Amino acid sequence: GNNNVTAIKKRFTMTPPAGKTTSRSLTMILCIGLIVTYMSQGLMITASKNESGGYDYDKNMSVLMSEVCKFAMSAALLGYKSSTASPGSAPLTSKLGMSTFKFAVPAVLYAIHNNIIFIALGLISPV
């Protein structure tokens, strides 16, 4: 009964890792930002169709360029964090290794997702 509900609440409650605090307002802003970007992606892809229902650009290159932009932004942020790290602390790149593969699967799935959106919007009409 109540113990099951409590266990489920504990499991799905978003709590920051020990020693880190995240404001609720920042979390809400990030969630709203994700919702808006996911919604706008389909709308912008549909709006970019030409009169014949195709695209005037290479869809695969579009996905590749978005991934390259995300990589560049991540590399810039890593460089910034590395330059502002306190002396004597472990370098941020020391965390690269086997734990990095935890992020590889979602990254590949996200790239596939971006391609599927183009295929789906080419086969179905949003209206």
C-alpha positions as CSV (number, residue, x, y, z in Angstrom):
1,G,0.0,0.0,0.0
2,N,1.6,3.2,1.3
3,N,5.1,1.7,1.3
4,N,4.9,1.0,-2.4
5,V,3.8,4.5,-3.2
6,T,6.6,5.9,-1.0
7,A,9.2,3.7,-2.8
8,I,7.9,4.8,-6.2
9,K,8.0,8.4,-5.2
10,K,11.6,8.1,-4.0
11,R,12.6,6.3,-7.1
12,F,11.2,8.9,-9.5
13,T,11.9,12.1,-7.5
14,M,14.5,14.3,-9.1
15,T,17.1,14.8,-6.5
16,P,20.5,16.2,-7.3
17,P,23.6,14.2,-6.5
18,A,25.1,14.5,-3.0
19,G,26.9,17.8,-2.6
20,K,25.1,19.5,-5.5
21,T,22.1,21.7,-5.4
22,T,19.9,22.7,-8.3
23,S,17.3,25.4,-7.9
24,R,13.7,24.4,-8.7
25,S,13.3,27.4,-11.0
26,L,16.4,26.4,-13.0
27,T,15.0,22.9,-13.4
28,M,11.7,24.3,-14.6
29,I,13.4,26.6,-17.1
30,L,15.4,23.8,-18.5
31,C,12.3,21.5,-18.7
32,I,10.3,24.2,-20.5
33,G,13.3,24.8,-22.8
34,L,13.4,21.1,-23.7
35,I,9.7,21.0,-24.4
36,V,9.8,24.1,-26.6
37,T,12.8,22.9,-28.6
38,Y,11.3,19.4,-29.2
39,M,8.0,21.0,-30.3
40,S,9.7,23.5,-32.5
41,Q,11.9,20.9,-34.2
42,G,9.0,19.3,-36.1
43,L,7.4,22.6,-36.9
44,M,10.6,24.1,-38.3
45,I,11.3,21.0,-40.4
46,T,7.7,21.1,-41.8
47,A,8.0,24.8,-42.5
48,S,11.3,24.2,-44.4
49,K,9.6,22.0,-47.0
50,N,9.4,23.3,-50.6
51,E,6.2,23.3,-52.7
52,S,6.7,19.7,-53.9
53,G,6.9,18.5,-50.3
54,G,10.7,17.8,-50.4
55,Y,13.6,19.7,-48.9
56,D,16.0,22.1,-50.7
57,Y,18.9,20.8,-48.5
58,D,20.4,17.5,-47.6
59,K,18.6,16.1,-44.6
60,N,21.5,14.0,-43.5
61,M,23.9,17.0,-43.6
62,S,21.4,19.0,-41.5
63,V,21.5,16.3,-38.8
64,L,25.3,16.1,-39.1
65,M,25.7,19.8,-38.8
66,S,23.5,20.0,-35.7
67,E,25.7,17.2,-34.1
68,V,28.9,19.1,-35.0
69,C,27.5,22.3,-33.4
70,K,26.6,20.4,-30.2
71,F,30.1,18.9,-30.2
72,A,31.7,22.3,-30.7
73,M,29.7,23.8,-27.8
74,S,30.5,20.9,-25.5
75,A,34.2,21.1,-26.3
76,A,34.1,24.9,-25.7
77,L,32.4,24.3,-22.3
78,L,34.9,21.6,-21.4
79,G,37.7,24.0,-22.3
80,Y,36.2,26.8,-20.2
81,K,35.6,24.5,-17.2
82,S,39.2,23.1,-17.5
83,S,40.6,26.7,-17.6
84,T,38.7,27.7,-14.5
85,A,39.3,24.5,-12.5
86,S,41.3,25.0,-9.3
87,P,44.9,24.0,-9.3
88,G,45.6,20.5,-8.0
89,S,42.1,19.2,-8.8
90,A,41.8,16.2,-11.1
91,P,41.5,17.2,-14.7
92,L,38.0,17.0,-16.2
93,T,39.3,14.7,-18.9
94,S,40.3,12.1,-16.3
95,K,36.7,11.1,-16.2
96,L,36.8,10.1,-19.9
97,G,37.0,6.3,-20.3
98,M,34.6,3.5,-19.8
99,S,32.1,5.7,-18.1
100,T,31.9,7.8,-21.3
101,F,30.2,4.9,-23.0
102,K,27.1,5.6,-20.9
103,F,26.6,8.6,-23.0
104,A,27.3,7.0,-26.4
105,V,24.1,5.0,-26.6
106,P,21.8,7.9,-25.9
107,A,23.9,10.0,-28.4
108,V,23.5,7.5,-31.1
109,L,19.8,7.1,-30.4
110,Y,19.3,10.8,-30.5
111,A,21.1,11.0,-33.9
112,I,18.8,8.2,-35.2
113,H,15.8,10.1,-33.7
114,N,16.7,13.2,-35.7
115,N,16.8,11.3,-38.9
116,I,13.5,9.5,-38.2
117,I,11.8,12.9,-37.7
118,F,12.7,13.8,-41.3
119,I,11.4,10.5,-42.6
120,A,8.2,10.7,-40.5
121,L,7.4,14.3,-41.6
122,G,8.0,13.3,-45.2
123,L,5.5,10.5,-45.0
124,I,2.8,12.1,-42.9
125,S,1.2,15.5,-42.8
126,P,1.1,17.3,-39.5
127,V,-2.3,18.8,-40.3
